[in-house]
Amino acid sequence: MNSVISIADRTFWVGVNDYDTALFEALWPLPMGVSYNAYMIVDEKTALVDTVKGCYFSVYLDKVKNLLPEGRTVDYLIVNHMEPDHSGAIEALREAFPEIQIIGNSKTAEFLKDYYGLKDNIRVVSEGEIVSLGTHQLSFFPVPMVHWPETMVTLDKNTGTLFSSDAFGGFGALNGGIFDDEVDTAYYEDEVLRYFSNIVGRYSSMVQRAISKLKAQDFGIIAPSHGPVWRSNPSHIVDLYDRWSKQETESGAVIVYGSMYGNTQRMMESLARGLVEKGIEKVRIHNISTSHISFVIRDIWRFKGVVLGSCTYNTELFPPMKQVLSALDNRMIKDRILGVFGSYTWSGGALKELQEFAGKCNWMKVDPVIEAKGSPSEIDLEKCRELGRNLAEKLTK
């Protein structure tokens, strides 16, 4: 979308869509693209809220210039978050508007120097401080570690617009519409959760602190840095982030498996059958050789039951499964119900590492633990079905 879009009184979306980047942060696939949302308020003073990824600066600048009244300049740039997908155009913006004053907190100022060598014409604001644009009164609230230490949000007290930075955002380019009441929000929610679980979820306790702080403020629009602008039902996205950051789950199961020649896959299929036999409809299966780990983490964040199964590779856990365990440990995921199974031929190793993970993660464990030698026997497969049935019983209690 090359046009500017009004989101409130004299307040405009001047963001861009990115359909070209394959990996966000060089890690996370973007099959639906991503938006870099930036905003502009035109009052007696003019303020921009964040910039965009550097390669989209020309599109962003055209939008800004089209909104500027003749003879006017941009007075302020509010920097809510210093990650380069939002701050990448700051240097070029300074060249376009040399007198622009950058507003952020003390940590923002530190990062501006670290990233771009900027030290002058920076105003450091404290929590609750007001910057007047005329009618529009901007107030600032730090939300550290959601998901960087300098992150803050900006509230326009005149319009009740909360510029929430990465909080309440998600993957997915904005396809024609930017508001929650003009897009299919269900289309975005899986990508919002994938964004949350992989990037923000580790800092869930800080998300809870931020939500408590922001609920005390009076706002009617949430304008995040990625994804839809929530003007019709902003409480919906807050409720989602609230639930996810409390690690509340749905009754379903995720089976993640690694199989080189199909034997461990046969065990997975028997296990899945056991789950379904006991009435579990929401079963998500990931072959870790083909599923990107971000989709695995998303589903494990959503569902209560988790089963990890792996073949042995060179006396150790299958390498992609090692990455899964490391990612789960890093995200500090809590209160799941866990089953494990493995296979080997001439030397064990996979099951031992899975059991070590099970021992330290403090999740509820489900028996039986199964290890097949070579091709799984009918007894092995029946034990896998039993594991599925036992997990289902735990999930339905």
URZI-V624980 format. One record per residue. PHI is phi in degrees with one decimal (NA if undefined). OMEGA is omega in whole degrees, 0 to 359 (NA if undefined). D_LAST is the distance of its C-alpha to the last C-alpha in Angstrom with 2 decimals. Layout:
PHI_OMEGA_D_LAST, PHI_OMEGA_D_LAST
This chain:
NA_182_48.58, -94.7_182_51.98, -90.0_170_52.29, -85.2_183_51.46, -131.8_179_49.01, -75.1_178_49.16, -113.7_177_45.91, -165.5_182_47.46, -55.2_178_50.93, 52.2_181_53.09, -128.5_191_49.98, -133.7_169_49.49, -83.8_178_47.22, -124.4_183_49.45, -81.9_181_46.86, -138.5_173_46.84, -104.3_178_44.61, -117.5_176_44.38, -103.0_189_43.94, -102.8_183_45.73, -67.6_181_43.86, -80.8_185_41.79, -129.5_174_39.89, -68.7_186_39.07, 54.3_182_40.01, 60.0_183_41.11, -132.3_196_37.46, -104.8_180_35.27, -61.1_180_36.09, -122.9_181_37.07, -64.7_179_36.77, -109.2_182_36.95, 75.0_179_39.43, -156.8_174_39.24, -106.0_169_41.15, -110.7_184_43.04, -84.2_172_43.24, -135.2_189_46.24, -138.1_181_47.74, -139.2_177_51.17, -116.1_182_52.34, -111.1_182_55.96, -133.4_173_57.44, -59.5_168_60.57, -110.3_181_59.07, -112.5_182_57.04, -130.2_169_53.86, -102.6_175_51.71, -111.8_181_48.08, 68.1_176_47.44, -114.6_182_49.08, -134.0_174_47.83, -56.5_191_47.80, -52.9_184_51.42, -69.2_179_52.12, -105.2_186_51.46, -60.7_185_53.84, -62.6_178_56.54, -65.0_179_54.27, -61.0_182_52.94, -63.9_178_56.51, -59.2_180_57.77, -64.4_180_55.18, -62.2_181_56.07, -64.7_179_59.80, -65.4_180_59.42, -90.1_184_57.90, -70.2_172_60.42, -61.5_183_63.21, -58.0_179_66.63, 84.5_181_67.98, -97.8_175_64.67, -125.9_174_62.70, -86.9_184_59.16, -85.5_186_59.14, -132.2_165_55.73, -119.8_175_52.97, -87.0_179_49.68, -107.1_178_47.77, -78.3_187_44.11, -153.6_187_43.13, -95.4_179_45.35, -60.9_191_43.51, -62.4_175_46.18, -70.6_176_44.43, -116.4_182_45.23, -108.7_189_48.26, -63.9_181_49.96, -101.9_186_52.62, -63.7_182_53.72, -61.0_179_56.87, -65.4_178_58.03, -65.2_177_57.30, -61.8_178_59.50, -68.1_180_62.25, -73.0_182_62.00, -132.5_188_61.93, -59.9_183_63.59, -91.8_184_63.40, -61.0_177_59.67, -100.1_180_57.99, -92.5_181_54.59, -115.2_177_52.17, -164.9_178_49.28, -94.4_185_48.18, -63.5_178_49.67, -71.1_175_47.31, -57.4_181_48.12, -59.7_178_51.78, -62.0_182_51.19, -72.1_176_49.44, -60.6_177_52.16, -69.4_183_54.66, -65.1_185_52.60, -84.2_192_51.94, -124.4_180_55.03, 67.7_183_57.56, -89.5_181_57.60, -134.8_186_58.79, -108.1_178_60.87, 55.3_177_60.24, -116.8_178_56.66, -105.2_179_55.50, -92.9_181_52.78, -111.2_178_50.76, -107.8_184_48.56, -59.9_178_45.47, 82.0_179_46.31, -63.2_183_49.83, -106.7_168_51.34, -116.3_183_53.39, -93.2_173_55.29, -101.2_187_56.15, 130.6_173_57.95, -73.5_183_55.70, -81.6_180_52.61, -115.6_183_51.41, -100.0_178_49.13, -124.9_191_46.98, -125.9_182_45.12, -136.1_176_41.91, -65.2_172_40.97, -129.6_188_37.38, -59.1_179_37.88, 65.3_167_35.67, -119.6_9_34.27, -126.1_173_35.09, -116.8_186_38.63, -68.5_182_40.27, -92.6_188_42.83, -59.4_174_40.53, -139.5_174_41.26, -120.8_180_40.89, -122.1_180_43.74, -111.0_172_43.65, -88.8_185_46.45, -69.2_180_46.80, -71.8_184_49.09, -102.4_184_46.75, 69.2_179_43.36, -94.9_177_42.68, -101.1_175_40.48, -85.3_199_41.48, -98.5_179_38.30, 59.0_182_39.30, -73.4_178_36.48, -62.9_179_33.86, 69.1_178_32.13, -105.5_180_33.73, -169.7_176_32.73, -67.6_176_34.26, 110.5_175_35.96, -66.8_181_39.57, -90.3_190_40.39, -91.1_177_41.55, 97.1_178_44.06, -112.0_179_42.17, -117.4_185_41.06, -101.5_181_39.25, -62.9_181_35.68, -90.5_177_37.18, -125.8_175_39.26, -129.1_175_36.90, -83.6_185_33.66, -64.1_177_31.33, -61.5_178_28.45, -61.5_183_30.88, -90.1_193_31.02, -64.2_175_27.48, -60.2_180_26.44, -75.1_173_29.65, -65.0_179_29.13, -66.8_179_25.82, -63.7_175_27.58, -62.6_183_30.30, -61.1_189_28.09, -66.2_183_25.86, -87.6_188_28.89, -108.3_187_31.55, -103.8_192_30.23, -57.2_179_26.70, -56.0_184_28.04, -102.6_185_29.55, -58.9_180_26.51, -63.5_178_27.55, -73.8_175_30.93, -62.5_179_29.49, -61.8_177_27.83, -62.6_180_31.24, -63.9_180_32.96, -61.7_178_30.75, -60.7_180_31.39, -67.1_186_35.09, -74.8_178_35.35, -64.4_178_33.57, -80.2_181_36.53, -98.2_182_38.90, -100.0_178_40.01, -138.8_180_39.51, -124.7_178_39.05, -132.6_172_39.23, -110.9_182_37.44, -116.6_183_39.67, -81.8_181_38.07, -85.5_176_39.89, -139.2_172_37.90, 83.0_187_36.47, -63.3_170_36.78, -89.3_187_38.34, -99.8_180_36.07, -111.5_183_38.36, -84.1_184_36.63, -140.8_182_33.13, -62.3_180_33.23, -65.0_181_30.22, -63.7_181_28.07, -69.7_176_28.89, -64.2_180_28.63, -63.0_178_25.11, -62.0_179_24.15, -62.0_179_25.79, -63.8_181_24.26, -65.1_181_20.66, -66.0_181_21.43, -74.3_170_23.32, -86.7_182_20.46, 57.8_172_18.43, -74.8_189_15.78, -124.5_172_13.95, -97.2_179_12.77, -82.8_179_9.93, -166.2_185_12.33, -136.1_176_14.12, -116.3_176_17.70, -109.5_178_19.74, -114.5_184_23.02, -138.7_173_25.59, -123.7_184_29.27, -143.4_180_31.37, -86.3_187_35.16, -128.1_172_35.93, 97.9_182_32.82, -72.2_177_31.50, -67.5_177_28.56, -63.5_177_27.95, -61.2_177_27.69, -64.7_178_24.94, -58.7_183_23.07, -64.9_177_23.52, -66.1_179_22.12, -62.7_179_19.02, -61.3_179_18.59, -62.8_178_19.10, -61.8_177_16.29, -62.6_183_13.86, -67.0_179_15.49, -58.0_181_15.57, -100.4_169_11.81, 93.9_178_12.04, -84.7_182_11.98, -88.5_183_15.12, -90.0_178_15.65, -120.0_179_17.02, -114.5_184_19.92, -117.3_179_22.34, -128.4_167_25.17, -79.7_190_28.14, -68.5_175_29.23, -77.9_183_32.82, -122.7_177_32.82, -86.1_175_30.10, -67.2_187_31.39, -60.9_180_29.31, -63.7_178_29.08, -73.8_177_26.95, -64.1_181_24.70, -61.7_178_24.27, -56.2_184_23.68, -71.2_177_20.74, -67.5_176_19.19, -66.0_185_19.68, -82.3_192_17.82, -109.6_186_14.68, -77.2_185_11.98, -94.3_179_12.43, -136.3_173_15.96, -127.7_180_17.93, -117.5_180_21.58, -134.3_185_24.07, -150.3_167_27.81, -76.5_176_31.08, -94.3_181_33.58, -132.0_181_36.61, 52.0_177_39.65, 69.7_182_37.73, -131.3_174_35.25, -63.8_177_32.18, -51.2_189_32.99, -50.9_179_34.60, -63.0_178_32.55, -72.3_174_29.36, -58.7_179_31.05, -62.7_178_31.35, -61.3_181_27.63, -61.8_179_26.90, -63.2_181_29.68, -66.2_179_28.42, -64.1_179_24.86, -64.1_181_26.47, -65.0_183_28.87, -77.8_179_26.34, 56.1_180_24.51, -72.0_187_21.08, -122.2_164_18.39, 58.5_173_14.74, -104.8_175_13.82, -108.9_194_12.11, -122.8_168_15.19, -124.5_180_16.65, -136.0_173_20.44, -152.9_182_23.08, -154.3_177_26.83, -146.6_178_30.12, -157.3_176_33.74, -121.7_183_37.13, -106.5_176_39.73, -154.7_177_38.01, -76.6_178_34.46, 153.4_183_33.27, -63.1_184_30.44, -63.2_179_27.64, -58.0_181_29.17, -69.0_177_29.04, -64.8_179_25.44, -68.4_176_24.51, -63.8_176_26.70, -63.0_180_24.90, -60.3_182_21.50, -70.3_185_23.13, -98.6_185_24.45, -86.7_177_21.82, 60.9_171_19.46, -86.6_175_16.30, -67.0_182_13.49, -99.8_178_14.89, -122.4_176_13.71, -96.3_359_16.24, -83.8_170_18.56, -93.7_187_21.10, -119.3_173_23.63, -134.6_181_27.26, -100.6_175_29.60, -100.7_183_33.38, 70.8_178_35.14, -77.0_183_33.69, -65.3_177_30.28, -80.0_176_30.71, -61.7_177_28.85, -65.0_178_27.16, -59.6_183_26.12, -66.8_177_24.80, -66.4_176_22.80, -65.2_177_21.23, -65.2_176_20.36, -61.9_178_18.64, -61.9_177_16.76, -59.4_177_15.73, -61.4_180_14.53, -65.4_180_12.52, -64.8_177_11.00, -63.9_179_10.21, -60.0_179_8.68, -63.5_178_6.25, -65.6_183_5.49, -70.9_185_5.69, -93.2_178_3.79, -75.1_NA_0.00
